[in-house]
Amino acid sequence: MLILISLAKIFKKRSKKIALLLSAFQSILSQFQKAGALIVLQLLISNNIVNAQCAEHALQYGGSNYVNAGVNTSLEMDTALTMEAWIYPAGPGIIMNREGEYEVARFADGTIQYAISQSATITWLWVNTGYVAPLNSWTHLAVTFSSATGSVKVYANGVQIFSSSSVSGNITDQNFASSMDELRIGARQGFIQYFQGVVDEARIWNASLTQSTIQSWMNHPITSVHPSFSNLKGYWKFDEGTGGNTADASGNGNTGTLVNSPTWVSSTAPIECTFLPVELVNFDATPLDHKVKLNWTTASEINSKYFTVEKSKDAIDWEKVMQVNAGGNSISTLSYSVVDDHPYGGTSYYRLKQTDDDGAFTYSEVRVVEMNSKQITLNIFPNPFHSTSTIRISHDIQSGVLLIYDNIGREVQQTGNINSTSITIDGNGMKDGIYFFVLKENEEIIGTGKMVIE
């Protein structure tokens, strides 16, 4: 019991290290489970010891100071790249740079611009995303590059704000910068463009992260359950709060040296240590040979007892399809797959109910499956969209009705008397998120789909 009390104190003082401690704590739980150790973990969670604010410190730049993370070849990118950081700008300057290879900056007009070199001889140029990062406010930035898809995408707070498909070739070091291999945060090597403001949670990956992965992890510290953890090449949390160095949490040894004394400050970046009882990565329901296949994946589980697959004809009244035992306690990715052999005709709504050891439960988002044999194809463009979008129908219909539901099955919009092959959706006034639409003709469901408003 003294061991458990000591662990509770550690959780309070070092909340950001919980991901590392959890593995050790689980081995203790296996020894104390019969004595009620699981209850202790539940109390820690319910008392918000686990849910503490994670961002402890950050570095403030101004003048001529920066972090030098060295010249390790692990920071040399080739076919793919993601640059990530939380910034709280007080002015312009370089956010992250490896000279002649890749960099991202906030310019004097507030715009976020990047440069990625794909030729040793052609001068690399800044590309203006057009997005203005506001002063004195936290913004999460992510710049992704993929030579395989020939694209660069830029995200601000998880929302895509720029895309370019005119990319050709791998990342190549410029000839003029062949001897400038320092990874710098807050400056660039050989030029005076020092950053003004605060930077936290800086990350470098040799992978082009997807938007959903960026959104899932931008507010959380990176742990080994991250789907691209093996591609993490540099990770600076800036949590030391004192001293002249900052550790590289990627495991690649790219320790950052503080040059000209950037200032340690308490961070207010929205980084949370929340460990949900179950971290659900995805839940999918797919028609397959007159059956419905259901797949879901969890990134981590704490005290998880079982999952219940439920279905409904109207997204109001639900019935149990089957129950599946959960992983219990795990920080590894777990995948589940089951089949509903007897789905409803027409439209079926599916959801996942996750139940803990103590009986507490949560629901997933709702998935819609259409089992109708009538061949109607629906295409929506653009998707995602902000204000309006258009659904194209493969065949003429008469007196059609379009119903739109949110991700928990509530009807939010209805359009009637549709007699054409296109429907305009007005997203103004609807909250950002995932929605499902159902198209009916003569009270018969003839098509379904999904759309995203952002």
C-alpha positions as CSV (number, residue, x, y, z in Angstrom):
1,M,0.0,0.0,0.0
2,L,2.9,2.4,0.7
3,I,4.1,1.7,-2.9
4,L,0.7,2.8,-4.2
5,I,0.7,6.0,-2.1
6,S,4.1,6.9,-3.3
7,L,3.0,6.4,-6.9
8,A,0.0,8.7,-6.3
9,K,2.5,11.4,-5.2
10,I,4.6,10.9,-8.3
11,F,1.4,11.2,-10.5
12,K,0.7,14.6,-8.9
13,K,4.2,16.0,-9.3
14,R,5.1,14.5,-12.7
15,S,1.8,14.2,-14.6
16,K,3.5,14.6,-17.9
17,K,5.5,11.4,-17.3
18,I,2.5,9.3,-16.7
19,A,2.8,7.5,-20.0
20,L,6.2,6.1,-18.9
21,L,5.0,5.3,-15.4
22,L,1.8,3.6,-16.5
23,S,3.7,0.5,-17.7
24,A,5.5,0.1,-14.4
25,F,2.3,0.8,-12.5
26,Q,0.5,-2.0,-14.4
27,S,3.0,-4.6,-13.3
28,I,2.3,-3.5,-9.7
29,L,-1.4,-3.7,-10.3
30,S,-1.0,-7.4,-11.4
31,Q,0.4,-8.1,-8.0
32,F,-2.1,-6.1,-6.0
33,Q,-5.2,-6.6,-8.0
34,K,-6.9,-9.0,-5.5
35,A,-6.2,-6.4,-2.8
36,G,-8.1,-3.7,-4.7
37,A,-5.2,-2.0,-6.5
38,L,-7.5,-1.3,-9.5
39,I,-9.7,0.8,-7.2
40,V,-6.6,3.0,-6.5
41,L,-6.1,3.7,-10.2
42,Q,-9.8,4.5,-10.6
43,L,-9.5,7.0,-7.7
44,L,-6.5,8.6,-9.3
45,I,-8.4,9.1,-12.5
46,S,-11.6,10.3,-10.8
47,N,-9.7,12.8,-8.7
48,N,-8.1,14.3,-11.9
49,I,-4.6,13.4,-10.9
50,V,-4.2,11.8,-14.3
51,N,-6.1,14.6,-16.1
52,A,-3.7,17.4,-15.1
53,Q,-2.5,20.1,-17.5
54,C,0.6,18.6,-19.2
55,A,2.5,21.5,-20.5
56,E,4.9,22.4,-17.7
57,H,7.3,24.9,-19.3
58,A,8.2,26.4,-22.7
59,L,10.9,28.6,-24.1
60,Q,10.4,32.3,-24.8
61,Y,12.6,33.8,-27.6
62,G,13.4,37.4,-28.3
63,G,16.6,39.1,-29.6
64,S,19.2,36.6,-30.7
65,N,18.5,33.4,-28.8
66,Y,17.5,30.0,-30.0
67,V,17.9,26.2,-29.4
68,N,20.6,24.3,-31.3
69,A,19.6,20.6,-31.6
70,G,22.8,19.6,-33.4
71,V,23.7,17.9,-36.7
72,N,22.6,14.3,-36.1
73,T,21.8,12.5,-39.4
74,S,18.5,11.4,-37.8
75,L,17.3,15.0,-38.6
76,E,18.2,14.6,-42.3
77,M,14.9,14.0,-44.2
78,D,14.4,12.3,-47.5
79,T,11.0,11.2,-48.8
80,A,8.7,12.5,-46.1
81,L,8.6,15.1,-43.4
82,T,6.4,16.6,-40.7
83,M,7.3,19.8,-38.7
84,E,5.1,20.4,-35.7
85,A,5.1,23.0,-32.9
86,W,2.9,25.1,-30.7
87,I,3.7,28.8,-31.0
88,Y,2.7,31.9,-29.1
89,P,4.1,34.7,-31.3
90,A,5.0,38.2,-30.2
91,G,6.4,39.0,-33.7
92,P,8.0,37.3,-36.7
93,G,10.8,34.9,-37.1
94,I,12.0,31.3,-37.8
95,I,10.1,28.7,-35.9
96,M,12.2,25.7,-37.0
97,N,15.0,25.3,-39.5
98,R,17.6,23.0,-40.9
99,E,19.4,25.3,-43.4
100,G,19.0,24.4,-47.0
101,E,16.7,21.5,-46.3
102,Y,13.5,22.5,-44.5
103,E,12.1,25.4,-42.4
104,V,8.9,27.1,-41.3
105,A,8.5,30.7,-40.1
106,R,6.0,33.4,-39.2
107,F,6.7,36.5,-41.3
108,A,6.2,40.2,-40.4
109,D,2.7,40.3,-41.9
110,G,1.8,37.3,-39.7
111,T,1.7,34.8,-42.5
112,I,3.0,31.3,-42.0
113,Q,5.5,30.4,-44.7
114,Y,7.7,27.3,-45.4
115,A,10.6,26.2,-47.6
116,I,11.5,22.6,-48.5
117,S,14.5,22.0,-50.8
118,Q,14.1,19.5,-53.6
119,S,17.2,20.5,-55.6
120,A,20.8,21.1,-54.7
121,T,21.3,23.9,-57.2
122,I,17.9,25.7,-57.6
123,T,17.4,28.4,-55.0
124,W,14.9,27.3,-52.5
125,L,12.0,29.8,-52.0
126,W,9.6,30.6,-49.3
127,V,6.0,29.5,-50.0
128,N,3.3,31.7,-48.4
129,T,0.4,29.6,-47.0
130,G,-1.7,32.8,-46.7
131,Y,-2.6,31.8,-43.1
132,V,-2.0,34.5,-40.4
133,A,-1.0,33.2,-37.0
134,P,-2.4,35.6,-34.5
135,L,-0.2,37.5,-32.0
136,N,-0.3,36.5,-28.3
137,S,-2.4,33.4,-28.9
138,W,-1.4,29.7,-29.1
139,T,-1.5,28.1,-32.5
140,H,-0.5,24.6,-33.4
141,L,1.3,24.3,-36.7
142,A,2.1,21.2,-38.7
143,V,3.8,21.2,-42.2
144,T,3.7,17.8,-44.0
145,F,5.7,16.8,-47.1
146,S,5.4,13.5,-49.1
147,S,7.4,12.8,-52.3
148,A,5.2,9.7,-52.8
149,T,2.1,11.8,-53.2
150,G,3.9,14.9,-54.5
151,S,2.2,17.2,-51.9
152,V,2.8,19.6,-49.1
153,K,0.0,20.3,-46.6
154,V,-0.1,22.8,-43.8
155,Y,-2.4,22.6,-40.8
156,A,-3.3,25.2,-38.1
157,N,-4.9,23.8,-35.0
158,G,-5.6,20.6,-36.9
159,V,-7.4,22.4,-39.8
160,Q,-5.9,22.2,-43.3
161,I,-5.1,25.8,-44.3
162,F,-2.8,25.1,-47.4
163,S,-2.1,22.4,-49.9
164,S,0.3,22.2,-52.8
165,S,0.5,19.3,-55.3
166,S,3.4,20.8,-57.4
167,V,6.0,18.8,-55.4
168,S,8.5,16.7,-57.3
169,G,11.4,14.7,-55.8
170,N,12.9,14.1,-52.4
171,I,14.3,16.6,-49.9
172,T,17.8,17.5,-51.0
173,D,20.4,19.7,-49.2
174,Q,21.2,23.0,-51.0
175,N,24.8,23.2,-52.1
176,F,25.3,26.6,-50.3
177,A,24.1,24.9,-47.1
178,S,26.0,21.6,-47.3
179,S,28.0,22.5,-44.1
180,M,25.0,24.0,-42.3
181,D,23.3,21.0,-40.7
182,E,22.2,22.3,-37.3
183,L,18.5,21.9,-36.5
184,R,17.6,25.2,-34.9
185,I,14.4,26.2,-33.1
186,G,13.8,29.9,-33.0
187,A,16.5,30.8,-35.6
188,R,18.3,29.7,-38.8
189,Q,21.9,29.0,-39.4
190,G,23.8,31.7,-41.2
191,F,21.0,34.2,-41.3
192,I,19.4,36.7,-38.8
193,Q,15.7,35.8,-38.6
194,Y,15.2,35.2,-34.8
195,F,11.8,34.2,-33.6
196,Q,9.9,36.4,-31.2
197,G,7.5,34.7,-28.9
198,V,7.1,31.3,-27.1
199,V,7.5,27.8,-28.6
200,D,6.4,24.5,-27.0
201,E,6.2,20.9,-28.0
202,A,8.4,21.0,-31.1
203,R,8.5,17.7,-33.1
204,I,10.2,16.4,-36.3
205,W,9.1,13.3,-38.1
206,N,10.4,11.5,-41.2
207,A,6.8,10.7,-42.1
208,S,3.9,12.8,-43.6
209,L,1.4,12.6,-40.8
210,T,-2.3,12.5,-41.7
211,Q,-4.7,15.2,-40.6
212,S,-6.6,12.8,-38.3
213,T,-3.3,11.8,-36.6
214,I,-2.3,15.5,-36.1
215,Q,-5.7,16.3,-34.6
216,S,-5.6,13.3,-32.3
217,W,-2.1,14.1,-30.9
218,M,-1.6,17.8,-31.1
219,N,-3.0,18.3,-27.6
220,H,-1.2,15.4,-26.0
221,P,2.4,14.4,-25.3
222,I,3.8,11.8,-27.7
223,T,4.0,8.2,-26.4
224,S,4.8,4.9,-27.9
225,V,1.2,4.2,-28.9
226,H,1.4,7.0,-31.5
227,P,0.8,5.3,-34.9
228,S,4.0,6.9,-36.3
229,F,6.2,6.7,-33.2
230,S,9.0,4.9,-35.0
231,N,9.2,7.9,-37.4
232,L,9.7,10.5,-34.6
233,K,13.2,11.9,-35.1
234,G,13.2,14.9,-32.8
235,Y,10.9,15.8,-29.9
236,W,11.5,18.7,-27.6
237,K,9.0,19.2,-24.7
238,F,10.9,22.1,-23.1
239,D,9.8,20.9,-19.6
240,E,13.1,21.3,-17.8
241,G,12.2,24.8,-16.6
242,T,15.9,25.6,-15.9
243,G,19.4,25.0,-17.2
244,G,21.1,25.3,-20.5
245,N,19.8,22.2,-22.3
246,T,16.5,20.6,-23.3
247,A,16.1,16.9,-23.8
248,D,15.1,15.1,-27.0
249,A,12.2,12.8,-26.0
250,S,12.3,10.9,-29.4
251,G,15.2,8.7,-28.2
252,N,17.5,9.9,-30.9
253,G,19.8,11.9,-28.7
254,N,19.2,15.3,-30.3
255,T,19.6,17.3,-27.1
256,G,19.0,21.0,-27.6
257,T,21.5,23.6,-26.4
258,L,20.1,26.9,-25.3
259,V,22.1,29.6,-27.2
260,N,22.1,33.2,-25.8
261,S,19.7,32.3,-23.1
262,P,16.1,32.0,-24.3
263,T,13.9,32.3,-21.2
264,W,12.2,29.5,-19.4
265,V,8.5,30.3,-18.8
266,S,5.5,28.4,-17.5
267,S,3.6,27.1,-20.5
268,T,-0.1,27.7,-21.1
269,A,-0.2,25.6,-24.3
270,P,-3.3,23.3,-24.4
271,I,-1.4,20.1,-23.8
272,E,-3.3,17.6,-21.7
273,C,-2.2,14.4,-20.0
274,T,-5.7,13.0,-20.1
275,F,-5.7,9.2,-20.2
276,L,-9.2,8.0,-21.2
277,P,-10.2,4.6,-19.9
278,V,-10.2,3.6,-23.6
279,E,-8.7,5.6,-26.4
280,L,-10.7,4.6,-29.5
281,V,-8.7,5.2,-32.7
282,N,-11.4,4.2,-35.1
283,F,-14.8,2.4,-35.4
284,D,-16.0,1.3,-38.9
285,A,-19.1,-0.6,-40.1
286,T,-19.0,-2.0,-43.6
287,P,-21.6,-4.0,-45.7
288,L,-20.1,-7.4,-46.8
289,D,-22.0,-10.1,-48.6
290,H,-25.4,-9.3,-47.0
291,K,-23.7,-9.0,-43.6
292,V,-22.1,-6.1,-41.7
293,K,-18.4,-6.2,-40.7
294,L,-17.5,-4.1,-37.7
295,N,-13.9,-3.2,-36.9
296,W,-12.4,-1.0,-34.2
297,T,-9.0,-0.2,-32.8
298,T,-7.9,1.2,-29.4
299,A,-4.6,2.9,-28.8
300,S,-4.7,2.3,-25.0
301,E,-7.1,0.8,-22.4
302,I,-7.4,1.2,-18.7
303,N,-9.7,-1.1,-16.7
304,S,-11.7,-1.8,-19.8
305,K,-14.0,-4.8,-19.3
306,Y,-16.0,-5.3,-22.6
307,F,-17.4,-3.8,-25.7
308,T,-21.0,-4.1,-26.8
309,V,-21.9,-3.7,-30.5
310,E,-25.4,-2.1,-30.8
311,K,-27.6,-1.5,-33.8
312,S,-30.8,0.5,-34.5
313,K,-33.3,1.0,-37.3
314,D,-33.9,4.7,-36.4
315,A,-30.8,5.7,-34.3
316,I,-33.2,6.0,-31.3
317,D,-34.1,2.5,-30.1
318,W,-31.0,0.3,-29.9
319,E,-30.5,-3.5,-29.5
320,K,-27.5,-5.5,-28.6
321,V,-25.7,-7.4,-31.4
322,M,-22.9,-9.0,-29.4
323,Q,-20.5,-8.5,-26.6
324,V,-16.7,-8.7,-26.9
325,N,-14.2,-8.9,-24.1
326,A,-11.8,-5.9,-23.9
327,G,-8.1,-5.8,-23.3
328,G,-8.3,-4.7,-19.7
329,N,-5.1,-2.7,-19.3
330,S,-2.9,-2.0,-22.3
331,I,-0.8,0.8,-23.8
332,S,-0.4,-1.1,-27.1
333,T,-2.7,-0.9,-30.1
334,L,-5.5,-3.5,-30.0
335,S,-7.7,-4.4,-33.0
336,Y,-11.2,-6.0,-32.8
337,S,-13.3,-7.4,-35.6
338,V,-16.8,-9.0,-35.6
339,V,-19.6,-9.6,-38.0
340,D,-23.4,-9.0,-37.7
341,D,-24.9,-11.9,-39.6
342,H,-28.4,-10.5,-39.5
343,P,-28.4,-6.8,-40.3
344,Y,-31.6,-4.9,-40.8
345,G,-32.8,-4.4,-44.4
346,G,-32.4,-0.9,-45.6
347,T,-30.5,1.3,-43.2
348,S,-28.8,0.1,-40.1
349,Y,-27.2,2.4,-37.5
350,Y,-24.3,1.0,-35.4
351,R,-22.5,2.2,-32.3
352,L,-20.0,0.8,-29.9
353,K,-20.6,0.8,-26.1
354,Q,-17.4,0.4,-24.0
355,T,-17.9,-0.6,-20.4
356,D,-15.2,-0.4,-17.6
357,D,-14.7,-2.7,-14.6
358,D,-16.7,-0.4,-12.4
359,G,-19.7,-0.4,-14.7
360,A,-19.0,3.1,-16.2
361,F,-19.6,3.2,-20.0
362,T,-19.2,5.5,-23.0
363,Y,-20.5,5.4,-26.6
364,S,-18.7,5.8,-29.9
365,E,-19.9,7.8,-32.8
366,V,-22.7,6.3,-34.8
367,R,-22.0,4.6,-38.1
368,V,-24.6,4.2,-40.9
369,V,-24.8,1.1,-43.2
370,E,-27.1,0.9,-46.2
371,M,-28.2,-2.7,-47.1
372,N,-30.7,-1.7,-49.8
373,S,-30.1,-3.3,-53.2
374,K,-31.3,-0.3,-55.3
375,Q,-28.3,1.1,-57.2
376,I,-28.1,4.8,-56.5
377,T,-24.7,6.5,-56.3
378,L,-24.2,9.7,-54.2
379,N,-21.2,11.9,-54.5
380,I,-20.6,15.0,-52.4
381,F,-18.2,17.8,-53.3
382,P,-16.5,19.5,-51.7
383,N,-16.1,17.4,-48.7
384,P,-15.0,18.5,-46.1
385,F,-16.6,21.9,-46.6
386,H,-17.4,25.0,-44.5
387,S,-20.5,26.7,-45.8
388,T,-22.1,24.9,-48.8
389,S,-21.6,21.6,-50.7
390,T,-23.4,19.7,-53.4
391,I,-24.6,16.1,-53.5
392,R,-24.7,14.6,-57.0
393,I,-27.2,11.8,-57.6
394,S,-26.5,9.2,-60.3
395,H,-30.3,8.9,-61.3
396,D,-33.3,11.2,-61.4
397,I,-35.6,10.9,-58.4
398,Q,-39.1,12.1,-57.6
399,S,-40.1,13.8,-54.4
400,G,-37.0,12.8,-52.6
401,V,-36.2,13.7,-49.0
402,L,-32.7,14.3,-47.6
403,L,-32.1,13.8,-43.9
404,I,-28.9,14.9,-42.2
405,Y,-27.9,13.5,-38.8
406,D,-25.1,14.4,-36.4
407,N,-22.6,11.8,-35.1
408,I,-24.9,10.7,-32.3
409,G,-27.9,10.1,-34.6
410,R,-29.9,13.3,-34.1
411,E,-31.6,14.8,-37.1
412,V,-30.3,18.3,-37.7
413,Q,-31.6,19.2,-41.2
414,Q,-34.2,18.0,-43.7
415,T,-34.7,18.9,-47.3
416,G,-37.9,17.8,-49.1
417,N,-39.4,17.7,-52.6
418,I,-36.1,16.8,-54.4
419,N,-36.7,16.2,-58.1
420,S,-33.3,16.6,-59.6
421,T,-29.9,15.0,-59.7
422,S,-28.2,17.5,-57.3
423,I,-28.8,18.8,-53.8
424,T,-27.2,21.8,-52.3
425,I,-26.3,21.4,-48.6
426,D,-26.2,24.6,-46.5
427,G,-23.7,24.1,-43.7
428,N,-24.1,27.6,-42.2
429,G,-25.2,27.4,-38.7
430,M,-24.0,23.8,-38.3
431,K,-21.2,23.0,-35.9
432,D,-17.9,21.6,-37.2
433,G,-17.9,17.8,-37.2
434,I,-18.9,14.6,-38.9
435,Y,-22.5,14.2,-40.2
436,F,-24.4,11.5,-42.0
437,F,-27.0,11.9,-44.7
438,V,-29.8,9.7,-45.8
439,L,-31.7,10.1,-49.1
440,K,-35.3,8.7,-49.3
441,E,-37.6,8.3,-52.3
442,N,-41.2,7.3,-51.6
443,E,-40.3,6.6,-48.0
444,E,-37.6,4.1,-49.1
445,I,-34.0,4.8,-48.3
446,I,-32.0,4.8,-51.6
447,G,-28.7,6.1,-50.5
448,T,-26.5,7.3,-47.6
449,G,-23.2,9.1,-47.1
450,K,-20.9,11.0,-44.7
451,M,-19.8,14.6,-44.8
452,V,-17.5,16.8,-42.7
453,I,-18.0,20.4,-41.8
454,E,-14.9,22.3,-40.7
